[in-house]
């Protein structure tokens, strides 16, 4: 998907530069409007583009909203992680948007909060 020229500071290249194990990145508004999706150059996608778009437009928005309902009692949501057989998906809520990334399976789980923090610092 082409990146929309909407003045967003966060760029896919910035996220790819954080960690070589990032396979794919997407950014959407809190209302599910996709700003960009991009696969790292040289990496073969394991999912169809329609899945990537629905991840950002619908599923991620719903999951973040549901998880943030707990924040009143549990504190701020840092990230949500899905561990699949072939890759790991990490969703990071931002102030007015959210980032979804997929990373290789060999990325240590204890590094997920550091990845989340690094992405927030790019915003």
QUIPE-V862544 format. One record per residue. N is the residue number from 1. RES is the residue in one letter. SS is DSSP state (H for helix, E for strand, L for the rest). D_CENTER is the distance of its C-alpha to the mean C-alpha in Angstrom with 2 decimals. Layout:
N;RES;SS;D_CENTER  N;RES;SS;D_CENTER
//
This chain:
1;X;L;15.19  2;X;L;16.75  3;X;L;15.15  4;X;L;16.81  5;X;L;19.01  6;X;L;18.40  7;X;L;18.68  8;X;L;15.07  9;X;L;15.25  10;X;L;11.74  11;X;L;12.02  12;X;H;10.33  13;X;H;13.36  14;X;H;12.82  15;X;H;9.61  16;X;H;11.52  17;X;H;14.45  18;X;H;13.11  19;X;L;13.16  20;X;L;14.97  21;X;L;13.43  22;X;E;10.01  23;X;E;10.77  24;X;E;8.34  25;X;E;5.74  26;X;E;5.55  27;X;E;6.54  28;X;E;8.86  29;X;E;11.60  30;X;L;12.46  31;X;L;14.85  32;X;L;12.57  33;X;L;13.71  34;X;E;11.55  35;X;E;11.86  36;X;E;10.74  37;X;E;9.52  38;X;E;10.90  39;X;E;11.96  40;X;L;13.39  41;X;L;17.09  42;X;L;19.22  43;X;L;16.73  44;X;L;17.68  45;X;L;15.30  46;X;L;15.97  47;X;L;15.00  48;X;L;16.52  49;X;H;15.00  50;X;H;15.96  51;X;H;13.76  52;X;H;10.62  53;X;H;11.89  54;X;H;12.88  55;X;H;9.59  56;X;H;8.39  57;X;H;12.02  58;X;H;13.30  59;X;H;11.93  60;X;H;8.82  61;X;H;11.17  62;X;H;13.90  63;X;H;12.38  64;X;H;11.30  65;X;H;14.74  66;X;H;16.51  67;X;H;15.22  68;X;H;15.99  69;X;L;19.48  70;X;L;20.17  71;X;H;19.36  72;X;H;22.92  73;X;H;24.26  74;X;H;21.65  75;X;L;20.25  76;X;L;16.95  77;X;L;13.75  78;X;L;11.94  79;X;L;9.08  80;X;E;9.24  81;X;E;9.68  82;X;E;11.08  83;X;E;13.50  84;X;L;14.94  85;X;L;18.01  86;X;L;16.58  87;X;L;13.09  88;X;E;10.64  89;X;E;7.26  90;X;E;5.55  91;X;E;4.24  92;X;E;5.57  93;X;E;8.18  94;X;L;10.00  95;X;L;13.56  96;X;L;13.51  97;X;E;9.98  98;X;E;6.44  99;X;E;3.19  100;X;E;1.21  101;X;E;3.65  102;X;E;7.14  103;X;E;9.92  104;X;L;13.62  105;X;L;15.49  106;X;L;17.59  107;X;L;15.09  108;X;L;16.89  109;X;H;15.43  110;X;H;17.09  111;X;H;14.88  112;X;H;11.59  113;X;H;12.81  114;X;H;13.76  115;X;H;10.44  116;X;H;9.05  117;X;H;12.29  118;X;H;12.26  119;X;H;9.17  120;X;H;10.96  121;X;H;14.08  122;X;H;13.06  123;X;L;12.85
//
